[in-house]
Each structure stands twice: as C-alpha cells, then as structure tokens.
Amino acid sequence: MKVQNTVFFSIATFFLFVAASFAQQVKTDYDHNANFGQYKTYSWEKVQTKDPLLVDRIKGAVNGVLTAKGWTQVDSGGDVCVMAIEITQNQQTLNTFYDGFGGGRRWGGFGGFGDATTTTDTYQVGSLVVDLFDAKTKNLIWRGSSSDTLSNNADKNTKNLDKGVQKMFAHFPPEAKR
C-alpha cells in the first residue's frame, strides 16, 4: 500500500507540474541605454492579428497600462511608436496512463507498471508581443511578450490578455542606469 501511495503521489505531482507549465509566461527586455524619462506620448503603428476583434482588445489593454504610467496616446507623432503582434499556434502534450502496477516476479526484478496507454492532446497557445520604438531613431527600446493557453471562451481569453499585459508592464518604464 505504501508503494502505491508513493506512486500515486509521484503521478499527482507530475500532473501538477504539467498544469503549472501551461501557466502564463511573461518576458520583457529593453534597451539599457534608452532614457525612458524623455518619453511622454505614444502612437500606435500597427497591430497584427488574424482575428480583427482582437485589435481593439489589445490596444485597450496596452492603452490602459501606458495611461496609468503617465503616458498620453496621440493619433500620430508620439515620442514612441507601438507595434503589437498576436500569434496563435497549436501545441501537443502526451499523456500516459497505466492500468495496473503489475506484480509477481519477472525477469530482471519484481513487479512493473502493467499496460500503458498514451494519448495526444492538442491545445492552442496564444502569444502577444508588444514592441516600443523610439519614433525619432526607429530603434527598438522595449519588448514585452506574454503566452498562455487559449480557451474556447472569448471572455476568459480577454481576461488572460489583460492579465498578461498588466504583468508585461508591471515594472515599466525601466529605471535609468546611473
């Protein structure tokens, strides 16, 4: 019984790890020589997505965080140009289930896991990349990306989009190096 509990705990821990690996991943990077204190306004350059309904959602999420950071959106001629791209791709995971733990003496040792069945699950991952460019030099000054598993529920995806953008800009603007 103790062995079965240990195996059950190991399998449960594995599934917890797999579930955590699908959690939202956010990354940011920036030009360490850029003076973010000089930027006060921004203009949208482009939002690239296959789903036209996402354009306003992406802009709304980014506008919300930049406005909260004290930046002002202008129709054109901002200090910074904003570009965003949304990418959706299919991912697969393999799930193996054992129908028994075997038993008895076998060649090379005792017991075994019995028969195994492996299935493949396909799911979609959505990624958003937001780039900020210095409008005068056209140099990339900041990049944020967020990836998460997509749901069939549009409201849930919108909440995850908003959460990802909030995480992206949590430490924005970067502090100037002295």
Disulfide bonds with the S-S distance in Angstrom:
none
